[in-house]
Amino acid sequence: MVIRRATAADAAELTALVRTSGAYRGGYAAMVETYEVTADYIARHEVFVAEGEGGDSAAVLGFYALLLGPPAELDLMFVADAAQGLGVGRRLATHMKTRARAAGLTGVRVVSHPPSEGFYRSVGARRTGTVPATGSITWDRPELVFALG
């Protein structure tokens, strides 16, 4: 697996990964059904892609987006359904923490999809509160932080 900086050319594939994520089926689907990862978003933020080895035919396994803030926030982290359980999320989380430290950050906030809280806790985040439901998001979301001190 290789982790590289995303480019504008990745926008459509990252959008498809978000919209087809099995983690957002059912009641959570409204959150991602029209979501778009744009070329502008990729240019403005720290977006990194994990892909399998294979050059031009490499499959996107997952990605994350780090907003340097303030406040610093892990805005997106998705792993392709077919790559679940292969350690991709852990590698992305480790990479994100390294990038955040290099940027001089001491912490990174995460407002988590409720089923993903356990994953974030397993890679070092601690729960700090709850973000109440608002707008089209009709469920409360765990708020966590990666302390990088």
N, C-alpha and C positions, 0 to 999 in steps of 0.2 A: 504494500500500500504506500502511496505517495500522497503527501499533503502539500498543496500548492495554492498560491494566491488565485482567486477567481478572476476571470476577465469578463468583459461584456458578452463575449461569445457563449458564456455559461448560463446566461440569464434564463433562457427558455427551459433548459434542462433542470435548473434549480427550481424554477416555478413549478414544473411538472412534478418534481420530487415532493414539494410541499403539498400540492393539491391532491396527490394520490396517496399520501401517507396513510397507512392502515391505522395509525394511532388516532387519526381524526375522523374516523367513520362514525356513523350514528349521530348522536347529539352534539358532537364536537365538530361536525363537518362544516357548519356555518362559519367557523373561524377561518377556514382556509380555502373555501370553494372559489373565491375570487381573488385570493392573494396573489401578488405578482412580485417576483424578485426582478427588479429592473436593472438595466445597465448602469443607470445613474446611481442606484442604491449600491451596487457593487463598487463603483468608482469612489463613492463617499465614505465607505466603511471598510473595516477589516473583514473581508469575506474570504474564507479558505475552503477549499474543496478536497475531500479525500477521494482518491480514485485508485482502482486496481492497476497494477502494472500492465503495460501493453501499448504505450504510445498513443497514436491517434485513435485506436479502438478501445482505449481504457474506459471502463465503466465508472460512472460517478457512484460512489458508495455512500456519501454523505457530505454535509457542509455545515459551517457555522458562520455567524455574523457577529462581530464584536463592535459595539458602539463605544468609542472612547470617551464620550460624554463631555462634560459632566452631566449627570452621573454616568459612570461606566456601566454598560449592560450587555449581557449576552442576549441579543435580540432574537436570534434564530439558531437552532441546532436540529438538524434532521438527519436521520440515517435511513437509507433505502430499505424498504421492507425485506428485500432479499438478502441484505447485509446485516440484519438484526442478529445479535448474539455472536458476532465475529470480532468484537473488540473495537469496532470503528468509532463508536461513541466515546469510549475511554480515550482513544488516541486523539480524537478531536478535542476533548476536554483538556487533556494534557497540553496540547498545542496551544489552545486558547489561553490557558494560564501562563504559559511561557511568553506568548505575544503580549499579554496584558502587563506582565512584570517588565518586559522590555520597554513598554510605553510609559513606565513609571507609575502604574496603577497599584494601589494597595488593596483593592477589592473590586469585585464585579458582581453586580446585581443580576438575578434571574427571576423573572415572573414566569413560573412554570405552568405548562399544561398539566393538570392534576395527575394523570397517570404517570408522568415523567418525574415526579418529585423523588421517588426512590432512586432513580438513576442518578440524579444530580447529587443527592446525599451520598451515594456510593462513590462518587468521584471527588468528594471533598467539600461540597456546599453545605451550609447549615441554614435551617429555616429561621427566618426573622419575622415572619408575619403572614398576612393574607391580604390579597388585593380583591376587593369586592366585585361582584358581577356588575357589568356596565354595558349599555348598548346591546349589540348583537351577541355579546359574550354573556351568557345567562348563568354562569357558574363562577363561584369564587376560585381564585387561583393562588397557589402557594407562592410566597415570596421568599427567596433564598439569597445567600451571598457566598461567593468564594472569597475568603480572606487570603490575601496574597503576601502579607507581611513577612 
